[in-house]
Amino acid sequence: MGLFVVDLDGHEMDVVQVSVDPNHLKEKIGSLNHHHHEDDAAEGDSD
């Protein structure tokens, strides 16, 4: 999967190309969501 990001500001333009393996991205997002829930549980324990 690919993505181009273009930022035009006055006379300056930045172009960034990002290439991502969709399967790797899905795994990474899943692990971030998992850690987020652990943080919520830890915050609940401190009350």
N, C-alpha and C positions, 0 to 999 in steps of 0.2 A: 504494500500500500504506500502511496506517495502523497506528499502534500507540499505545496509551495505557499510561502507566506511573503507578501509584498507590502512594504511600508514606504509610502511616498510622503516626504516632508519637505516642502519647498523645492529646492534644487537637488535634494539628496534622496536616493532610492536604495533601500536595502532589500535583498532577495535572499530567502532562506529556503533550501530544499530539505525536506525531512523524509526519510524512508524508514518504514516500520514493518516488522514481521507481525501480522495481525494475531497470530497465536501467542507470541511472546508478550504483546501488549495486553491481551486478555489475561494471561497469567499474572502480569505485573499489577494490573488493576485489581484483580482478585486478591492479591496479597496485600495491597494497600487498604482495601476495604476491610480485610480481616484484622489488620493492625488497628484500624480506626475503632472497631468494635471493642478490642481489648482495652484501648485507651478510655473509652466510655465506661467500661466496667470498673476500671481502676479509679476513675473519678467518682463513681457511685460508691465505692468502698470507703472513700475518705470522708464521706458526710456523716 
